[in-house]
Amino acid sequence: MAEGSTEHVVAHVRGLIERRALRPGDRLPAERDLALQLGVSRPTVRAGLRALAAMGVVQSRHGSGTYIPDGPPTLGSEPLSFLAALHGFTRDEMYEARRILEVGAAGLAAERATLEQLAALAEEVASLFASMEDPQRFLVHDINFHRTLAAASGNQIVASIVEMVSALYYERRRQTAARASDRDLRDAAEMHRRIYQAVRSKDAEAARQAMHEHLAQASRHQANESSEESEARAAERADDPPPARRTAARARRGRKAH
């Protein structure tokens, strides 16, 4: 590793964390102090801090400084977004990954959720029913419910991975959320309520089953949306032939006129 490189900054901060010299909620030294400690330029320090922020290790607060996040750990979604763009993650793969992660998380949440987390889940369910006229707002509460449930699992690794996958899902889904029908949104709200009720009742098996059914149902609904959109596009193409076909048709009509 070259002295003065961005990696040098990253390794220094990691060393502070591993030695417990930095803990969640702590503020990092100012950029100029880090630059002096490491013998590097301030632009190099800033580049290193940006790399750490992308990994979810630090968080910049405007006018205050750079901190180690206090609370549940998070993983930056940018690397997963790049992989999705590069390899073309499919909708089916997304839902398969979510089932692997979130069915188990629901069961753990039924065993471990705190009263505060149960209250947060209840609030998100109520917000889902209140926002069915606004699919974009509905999506935000949908994502928040799943994030809160993952945190309620009590497993920081599961919560971090669900957070990362949820961020990718949100970026994709917000582009298509308006296609959701009223029936689909009501079905989704009802399934979230079932999951919450199972978690509140501390019924782990019921929570896992409800989450599995919810994700399977959501996958089917989105598949139907895609099918309907494809059919609509095909109908538009049939009603509005390509320019070359229109030109040929006009030419034929012209020849007939002569």
ABEGO torsion letter per residue (X at the ends): XBBGBAAAAAAAAAAAAAAGABBBGBBBBBAAAAAAAAGBBAAAAAAAAAAAAAAGABBBBBGAEBBBBBEBBBBBAAAAAAAAAAAGBBAAAAAAAAAAAAAAAAAAAAAABBAAAAAAAAAAAAAAAAAAABAAAAAAAAAAAAAAAAAAAGBAAAAAAAAAAAAAAAAAAAAAAAABBAAAAAAAAAAAAAAAAAAAAGBAAAAAAAAAAAAAAAAAAAAAAAAAAAAAAAAAAAABBBAAAAAAAAAAAAAAAX
